[in-house]
Amino acid sequence: MQSADPTTNAFAALADPTRRAILARLAKGEASVGELAAPFALSLPAISKHLNVLERAQLIRRTKAAQWRRCRLQAAGFLAASAWLQDYERFWSESLDRLADHLDDQEDEPKEDHDGDGTTEAG
């Protein structure tokens, strides 16, 4: 079922490994439907269904020239997914900064003599 939310559509389309492989191929440049189908053990109607999902999610655009259908990447769907992910980039950056600070604090603390022999583990 197609959602009206571009972010939901983008992530739903990206959830499938076949569709991600198609996008990876298109990242190298425009391709025909036949070229996109070639690496997969899928029928052309099955590939066409994947392309429909990608097109509805605005991740690809299909054009027709004579009898050829060509596909290329389209930015809109990627922008929706990227915007959503950027909201969480701050969370991860802050979490990693806190971890780095904690590890720095651990290095600055004096080593303790755990076995009572007057030496520390490092010395």
VEXVO-594337 format. One record per atom (N, C-alpha, C): residue number from 1; x, y, z. Coordinates in pm, 1 decimal. Layout:
[rec NUM,[X,Y,Z]],
...
! end
This chain:
[rec 1,[84.4,-119.0,0.0]],
[rec 1,[0.0,0.0,0.0]],
[rec 1,[88.0,124.1,0.0]],
[rec 2,[53.3,219.2,-83.8]],
[rec 2,[130.8,340.2,-100.9]],
[rec 2,[88.8,444.1,2.5]],
[rec 3,[185.1,500.0,70.7]],
[rec 3,[159.6,604.5,169.3]],
[rec 3,[173.0,740.6,101.8]],
[rec 4,[109.0,840.4,157.4]],
[rec 4,[123.6,976.9,106.8]],
[rec 4,[251.7,1040.6,159.0]],
[rec 5,[315.2,978.4,256.5]],
[rec 5,[435.0,1033.2,319.0]],
[rec 5,[559.3,993.8,238.6]],
[rec 6,[631.1,1090.8,180.1]],
[rec 6,[748.4,1058.7,98.9]],
[rec 6,[857.7,984.0,176.4]],
[rec 7,[873.1,1015.6,304.0]],
[rec 7,[975.7,947.5,384.0]],
[rec 7,[941.5,800.5,401.4]],
[rec 8,[816.1,770.8,431.6]],
[rec 8,[772.0,632.3,445.3]],
[rec 8,[790.6,557.6,314.2]],
[rec 9,[753.2,620.1,204.0]],
[rec 9,[768.1,556.4,73.3]],
[rec 9,[914.7,527.5,42.1]],
[rec 10,[1001.4,622.2,72.5]],
[rec 10,[1144.1,603.1,44.5]],
[rec 10,[1200.1,486.8,125.6]],
[rec 11,[1171.6,484.7,255.7]],
[rec 11,[1226.6,376.3,338.5]],
[rec 11,[1164.4,241.9,304.1]],
[rec 12,[1036.8,238.9,268.2]],
[rec 12,[973.9,113.5,226.4]],
[rec 12,[1040.6,61.4,99.6]],
[rec 13,[1070.1,150.4,7.0]],
[rec 13,[1138.3,109.3,-115.9]],
[rec 13,[1280.3,62.8,-88.0]],
[rec 14,[1348.6,131.5,1.3]],
[rec 14,[1487.3,97.2,33.3]],
[rec 14,[1499.3,-30.3,116.7]],
[rec 15,[1390.2,-78.2,171.9]],
[rec 15,[1394.2,-196.8,258.0]],
[rec 15,[1427.7,-324.5,180.8]],
[rec 16,[1407.6,-324.1,51.6]],
[rec 16,[1428.1,-445.4,-27.2]],
[rec 16,[1567.9,-447.5,-89.3]],
[rec 17,[1642.1,-558.8,-71.8]],
[rec 17,[1778.9,-563.7,-125.2]],
[rec 17,[1785.9,-558.0,-277.9]],
[rec 18,[1686.3,-610.4,-346.6]],
[rec 18,[1686.1,-602.0,-492.8]],
[rec 18,[1674.2,-456.9,-535.9]],
[rec 19,[1586.3,-383.0,-471.8]],
[rec 19,[1570.7,-241.6,-507.0]],
[rec 19,[1696.7,-162.2,-473.5]],
[rec 20,[1761.2,-195.8,-362.0]],
[rec 20,[1887.1,-125.9,-328.9]],
[rec 20,[1993.9,-157.2,-433.8]],
[rec 21,[1997.0,-280.3,-482.9]],
[rec 21,[2094.0,-316.6,-587.5]],
[rec 21,[2064.3,-241.3,-717.0]],
[rec 22,[1937.7,-226.5,-749.4]],
[rec 22,[1900.8,-148.9,-868.3]],
[rec 22,[1946.8,-4.2,-852.1]],
[rec 23,[1925.4,53.3,-735.3]],
[rec 23,[1969.3,190.9,-710.8]],
[rec 23,[2121.2,203.6,-719.2]],
[rec 24,[2191.6,103.2,-668.0]],
[rec 24,[2338.6,105.6,-675.0]],
[rec 24,[2383.5,105.2,-820.6]],
[rec 25,[2316.5,27.3,-903.9]],
[rec 25,[2350.9,25.4,-1046.6]],
[rec 25,[2322.3,161.4,-1109.8]],
[rec 26,[2207.6,220.7,-1075.6]],
[rec 26,[2171.7,350.1,-1133.5]],
[rec 26,[2261.7,462.9,-1084.1]],
[rec 27,[2326.4,444.5,-970.8]],
[rec 27,[2421.0,545.0,-922.5]],
[rec 27,[2539.1,558.8,-1018.4]],
[rec 28,[2561.6,456.4,-1100.7]],
[rec 28,[2669.8,460.4,-1200.0]],
[rec 28,[2624.9,527.8,-1329.1]],
[rec 29,[2493.8,548.3,-1343.6]],
[rec 29,[2442.0,613.2,-1463.7]],
[rec 29,[2311.2,551.4,-1508.4]],
[rec 30,[2246.4,619.7,-1600.2]],
[rec 30,[2119.1,576.8,-1656.0]],
[rec 30,[2130.8,436.1,-1716.5]],
[rec 31,[2021.6,359.2,-1710.1]],
[rec 31,[2022.5,222.6,-1764.4]],
[rec 31,[1883.8,186.8,-1815.4]],
[rec 32,[1880.7,92.5,-1906.7]],
[rec 32,[1752.6,42.1,-1955.7]],
[rec 32,[1697.9,-59.4,-1856.3]],
[rec 33,[1569.0,-87.9,-1869.9]],
[rec 33,[1506.7,-187.6,-1783.3]],
[rec 33,[1575.8,-321.7,-1802.1]],
[rec 34,[1608.0,-357.4,-1924.2]],
[rec 34,[1677.7,-483.6,-1951.6]],
[rec 34,[1814.0,-490.3,-1884.5]],
[rec 35,[1887.6,-380.0,-1888.3]],
[rec 35,[2018.5,-375.1,-1822.1]],
[rec 35,[2003.5,-390.8,-1671.2]],
[rec 36,[1900.5,-329.4,-1616.4]],
[rec 36,[1877.8,-341.4,-1472.2]],
[rec 36,[1835.9,-482.2,-1433.5]],
[rec 37,[1761.2,-549.4,-1520.4]],
[rec 37,[1711.3,-684.2,-1491.1]],
[rec 37,[1819.4,-790.3,-1505.4]],
[rec 38,[1919.6,-765.3,-1588.6]],
[rec 38,[2018.4,-867.6,-1624.7]],
[rec 38,[2082.4,-941.1,-1506.0]],
[rec 39,[2125.3,-873.2,-1398.8]],
[rec 39,[2194.0,-947.1,-1292.0]],
[rec 39,[2102.7,-1031.1,-1202.7]],
[rec 40,[1973.0,-1019.2,-1219.8]],
[rec 40,[1879.8,-1084.8,-1128.1]],
[rec 40,[1813.1,-1206.1,-1193.1]],
[rec 41,[1784.8,-1304.9,-1112.6]],
[rec 41,[1711.4,-1423.5,-1157.7]],
[rec 41,[1561.8,-1397.9,-1135.7]],
[rec 42,[1515.4,-1286.6,-1190.5]],
[rec 42,[1376.2,-1246.6,-1176.5]],
[rec 42,[1317.9,-1221.9,-1314.9]],
[rec 43,[1188.2,-1238.6,-1327.2]],
[rec 43,[1120.6,-1210.1,-1453.4]],
[rec 43,[1116.1,-1059.1,-1475.9]],
[rec 44,[1095.9,-1018.8,-1600.7]],
[rec 44,[1081.2,-876.2,-1629.3]],
[rec 44,[960.5,-815.1,-1556.8]],
[rec 45,[845.8,-887.5,-1546.9]],
[rec 45,[736.4,-829.8,-1468.3]],
[rec 45,[774.2,-807.9,-1321.1]],
[rec 46,[854.6,-895.7,-1263.1]],
[rec 46,[897.6,-877.9,-1124.3]],
[rec 46,[989.0,-756.3,-1112.2]],
[rec 47,[1080.5,-740.1,-1206.5]],
[rec 47,[1167.8,-622.1,-1206.7]],
[rec 47,[1083.7,-496.1,-1224.3]],
[rec 48,[984.1,-503.5,-1311.4]],
[rec 48,[896.5,-389.6,-1333.9]],
[rec 48,[823.3,-349.3,-1206.2]],
[rec 49,[782.5,-445.7,-1125.9]],
[rec 49,[717.0,-414.8,-998.2]],
[rec 49,[813.2,-342.1,-905.2]],
[rec 50,[939.3,-388.2,-901.4]],
[rec 50,[1039.8,-319.1,-819.6]],
[rec 50,[1058.9,-175.5,-869.1]],
[rec 51,[1064.8,-158.6,-1000.5]],
[rec 51,[1083.3,-24.9,-1056.1]],
[rec 51,[963.5,64.4,-1025.4]],
[rec 52,[842.9,6.8,-1026.5]],
[rec 52,[724.1,84.9,-990.8]],
[rec 52,[733.5,137.4,-847.8]],
[rec 53,[778.5,52.2,-756.6]],
[rec 53,[793.4,94.0,-616.4]],
[rec 53,[896.3,206.5,-606.2]],
[rec 54,[1007.9,191.3,-674.6]],
[rec 54,[1112.5,294.1,-671.6]],
[rec 54,[1064.0,425.3,-733.2]],
[rec 55,[985.8,413.5,-838.7]],
[rec 55,[934.9,533.8,-904.1]],
[rec 55,[831.3,604.9,-816.3]],
[rec 56,[741.3,528.9,-753.2]],
[rec 56,[642.3,589.9,-664.0]],
[rec 56,[708.8,656.9,-544.0]],
[rec 57,[822.5,601.7,-501.7]],
[rec 57,[897.2,660.0,-389.8]],
[rec 57,[985.1,777.5,-434.6]],
[rec 58,[978.1,810.7,-561.4]],
[rec 58,[1054.8,920.4,-620.7]],
[rec 58,[1205.0,900.0,-608.4]],
[rec 59,[1246.3,772.6,-611.5]],
[rec 59,[1389.0,740.5,-608.8]],
[rec 59,[1445.0,725.2,-749.6]],
[rec 60,[1357.4,692.9,-845.6]],
[rec 60,[1399.5,684.8,-985.5]],
[rec 60,[1297.4,756.5,-1072.6]],
[rec 61,[1339.6,784.8,-1193.3]],
[rec 61,[1250.7,838.0,-1296.4]],
[rec 61,[1269.6,750.8,-1419.6]],
[rec 62,[1157.4,712.8,-1481.7]],
[rec 62,[1161.8,634.7,-1605.4]],
[rec 62,[1118.8,723.2,-1721.7]],
[rec 63,[1189.8,709.1,-1831.9]],
[rec 63,[1155.2,780.2,-1954.2]],
[rec 63,[1142.8,678.4,-2065.9]],
[rec 64,[1069.6,716.3,-2168.6]],
[rec 64,[1050.9,627.1,-2282.6]],
[rec 64,[1099.4,699.4,-2406.7]],
[rec 65,[1189.3,635.7,-2477.4]],
[rec 65,[1238.5,685.6,-2605.1]],
[rec 65,[1221.8,571.4,-2705.0]],
[rec 66,[1131.5,590.6,-2801.4]],
[rec 66,[1094.8,484.2,-2895.9]],
[rec 66,[1044.0,365.0,-2815.1]],
[rec 67,[1102.3,246.8,-2835.0]],
[rec 67,[1057.6,128.9,-2758.8]],
[rec 67,[1138.6,106.8,-2631.3]],
[rec 68,[1232.0,193.9,-2601.7]],
[rec 68,[1321.2,174.9,-2487.2]],
[rec 68,[1271.0,250.6,-2364.8]],
[rec 69,[1276.2,182.5,-2251.7]],
[rec 69,[1246.0,246.0,-2123.1]],
[rec 69,[1379.2,262.9,-2050.8]],
[rec 70,[1413.0,384.9,-2017.5]],
[rec 70,[1537.7,416.0,-1948.3]],
[rec 70,[1505.3,462.2,-1807.0]],
[rec 71,[1593.1,430.6,-1713.9]],
[rec 71,[1575.4,469.3,-1574.1]],
[rec 71,[1696.8,547.4,-1527.6]],
[rec 72,[1670.9,640.7,-1438.0]],
[rec 72,[1780.7,715.9,-1375.2]],
[rec 72,[1737.8,754.2,-1234.5]],
[rec 73,[1835.2,783.4,-1152.0]],
[rec 73,[1805.6,824.4,-1014.7]],
[rec 73,[1732.9,958.6,-1013.9]],
[rec 74,[1651.5,975.8,-912.0]],
[rec 74,[1579.9,1101.5,-890.8]],
[rec 74,[1603.9,1143.1,-746.4]],
[rec 75,[1628.0,1268.8,-723.2]],
[rec 75,[1669.7,1316.1,-591.7]],
[rec 75,[1558.8,1320.5,-486.9]],
[rec 76,[1435.2,1342.0,-525.9]],
[rec 76,[1328.6,1371.8,-429.5]],
[rec 76,[1317.2,1268.7,-317.7]],
[rec 77,[1310.6,1141.7,-350.7]],
[rec 77,[1296.9,1038.2,-248.5]],
[rec 77,[1418.7,1028.9,-158.0]],
[rec 78,[1535.9,1048.3,-215.4]],
[rec 78,[1658.0,1044.8,-135.5]],
[rec 78,[1662.6,1163.1,-39.2]],
[rec 79,[1613.0,1277.1,-82.7]],
[rec 79,[1611.1,1395.3,4.2]],
[rec 79,[1519.4,1373.3,124.0]],
[rec 80,[1406.2,1307.8,101.3]],
[rec 80,[1313.7,1280.1,212.3]],
[rec 80,[1379.1,1188.7,315.4]],
[rec 81,[1444.7,1081.8,268.3]],
[rec 81,[1511.2,989.2,359.7]],
[rec 81,[1628.3,1056.4,430.8]],
[rec 82,[1704.1,1134.0,355.8]],
[rec 82,[1819.7,1202.2,413.7]],
[rec 82,[1778.2,1301.7,520.9]],
[rec 83,[1671.7,1376.1,496.1]],
[rec 83,[1624.3,1473.4,595.0]],
[rec 83,[1585.1,1403.4,724.8]],
[rec 84,[1519.6,1289.6,713.5]],
[rec 84,[1479.4,1215.1,832.6]],
[rec 84,[1602.8,1166.6,908.8]],
[rec 85,[1701.2,1114.4,836.7]],
[rec 85,[1822.6,1064.0,901.0]],
[rec 85,[1902.6,1176.5,966.8]],
[rec 86,[1901.4,1294.5,908.2]],
[rec 86,[1976.6,1405.6,965.1]],
[rec 86,[1924.1,1445.7,1102.5]],
[rec 87,[1796.8,1422.2,1126.3]],
[rec 87,[1742.4,1450.0,1259.3]],
[rec 87,[1812.0,1365.9,1365.8]],
[rec 88,[1860.6,1249.7,1328.0]],
[rec 88,[1925.5,1159.5,1422.5]],
[rec 88,[2077.2,1172.4,1421.6]],
[rec 89,[2131.3,1244.9,1325.9]],
[rec 89,[2276.3,1265.2,1319.2]],
[rec 89,[2326.4,1336.3,1445.5]],
[rec 90,[2250.6,1435.9,1493.0]],
[rec 90,[2289.8,1507.2,1614.5]],
[rec 90,[2294.9,1412.0,1733.7]],
[rec 91,[2196.2,1322.8,1743.8]],
[rec 91,[2194.3,1225.1,1852.5]],
[rec 91,[2320.7,1140.1,1851.7]],
[rec 92,[2355.7,1085.3,1734.3]],
[rec 92,[2473.6,998.4,1726.8]],
[rec 92,[2601.8,1076.6,1751.9]],
[rec 93,[2609.7,1197.8,1699.5]],
[rec 93,[2729.9,1279.2,1722.5]],
[rec 93,[2747.7,1308.9,1870.4]],
[rec 94,[2638.1,1346.6,1936.3]],
[rec 94,[2646.5,1375.7,2079.5]],
[rec 94,[2679.8,1250.5,2159.6]],
[rec 95,[2623.1,1136.5,2121.8]],
[rec 95,[2652.3,1010.9,2191.8]],
[rec 95,[2799.2,972.7,2176.5]],
[rec 96,[2852.2,986.6,2056.4]],
[rec 96,[2993.0,953.3,2034.5]],
[rec 96,[3085.1,1051.4,2105.8]],
[rec 97,[3045.9,1178.4,2110.9]],
[rec 97,[3125.2,1277.4,2185.3]],
[rec 97,[3129.0,1242.7,2334.3]],
[rec 98,[3013.5,1202.1,2389.5]],
[rec 98,[3009.7,1163.3,2531.3]],
[rec 98,[3097.0,1040.5,2556.1]],
[rec 99,[3095.4,944.7,2465.0]],
[rec 99,[3178.8,826.0,2479.2]],
[rec 99,[3326.5,865.1,2475.6]],
[rec 100,[3364.4,952.2,2383.2]],
[rec 100,[3503.6,996.7,2373.7]],
[rec 100,[3546.1,1068.4,2502.5]],
[rec 101,[3457.4,1153.6,2555.8]],
[rec 101,[3488.5,1222.9,2682.0]],
[rec 101,[3506.6,1122.9,2795.5]],
[rec 102,[3420.7,1022.5,2801.2]],
[rec 102,[3429.9,920.2,2906.3]],
[rec 102,[3561.4,843.5,2895.4]],
[rec 103,[3598.1,807.4,2774.1]],
[rec 103,[3723.5,734.0,2755.5]],
[rec 103,[3843.8,820.8,2790.1]],
[rec 104,[3837.5,949.1,2756.9]],
[rec 104,[3945.2,1042.0,2794.1]],
[rec 104,[3957.2,1052.4,2945.9]],
[rec 105,[3841.0,1058.7,3014.5]],
[rec 105,[3841.5,1066.0,3160.8]],
[rec 105,[3902.4,939.5,3221.2]],
[rec 106,[3874.7,825.2,3161.1]],
[rec 106,[3929.2,698.4,3210.2]],
[rec 106,[4081.2,696.6,3197.7]],
[rec 107,[4133.8,752.5,3089.7]],
[rec 107,[4278.7,757.1,3069.5]],
[rec 107,[4345.4,851.5,3168.3]],
[rec 108,[4275.8,956.4,3208.5]],
[rec 108,[4332.7,1056.3,3298.7]],
[rec 108,[4335.0,1010.7,3444.6]],
[rec 109,[4252.8,913.5,3480.7]],
[rec 109,[4247.6,866.4,3619.3]],
[rec 109,[4373.4,785.8,3652.0]],
[rec 110,[4427.1,802.3,3775.8]],
[rec 110,[4545.0,724.2,3813.1]],
[rec 110,[4510.0,575.5,3821.3]],
[rec 111,[4605.5,494.1,3786.5]],
[rec 111,[4586.5,348.6,3793.1]],
[rec 111,[4589.4,304.7,3938.5]],
[rec 112,[4509.4,205.7,3971.2]],
[rec 112,[4502.3,156.3,4108.2]],
[rec 112,[4585.9,29.6,4123.6]],
[rec 113,[4635.1,10.9,4246.1]],
[rec 113,[4711.6,-109.1,4281.7]],
[rec 113,[4611.1,-214.7,4328.0]],
[rec 114,[4569.4,-301.9,4235.6]],
[rec 114,[4465.1,-399.9,4266.1]],
[rec 114,[4516.8,-523.6,4338.4]],
[rec 115,[4644.3,-554.9,4324.5]],
[rec 115,[4693.3,-679.9,4387.2]],
[rec 115,[4778.7,-655.9,4512.2]],
[rec 116,[4797.0,-528.2,4551.6]],
[rec 116,[4866.0,-497.5,4676.9]],
[rec 116,[5016.2,-508.2,4671.4]],
[rec 117,[5076.9,-518.8,4552.7]],
[rec 117,[5222.3,-533.0,4546.0]],
[rec 117,[5294.2,-400.0,4525.6]],
[rec 118,[5219.2,-289.4,4530.4]],
[rec 118,[5282.0,-158.4,4519.5]],
[rec 118,[5300.0,-111.3,4375.6]],
[rec 119,[5256.6,-191.5,4279.4]],
[rec 119,[5267.9,-149.4,4140.2]],
[rec 119,[5128.1,-143.4,4079.0]],
[rec 120,[5117.2,-65.8,3973.7]],
[rec 120,[4990.1,-59.4,3902.9]],
[rec 120,[4996.8,-156.2,3785.3]],
[rec 121,[4881.1,-182.3,3725.0]],
[rec 121,[4878.4,-275.9,3612.8]],
[rec 121,[4963.8,-225.4,3498.6]],
[rec 122,[4966.4,-93.9,3477.0]],
[rec 122,[5043.4,-38.3,3366.6]],
[rec 122,[5191.2,-29.9,3400.1]],
[rec 123,[5226.3,-29.2,3524.8]],
[rec 123,[5366.6,-8.1,3559.9]],
[rec 123,[5413.8,-119.0,3639.1]],
! end
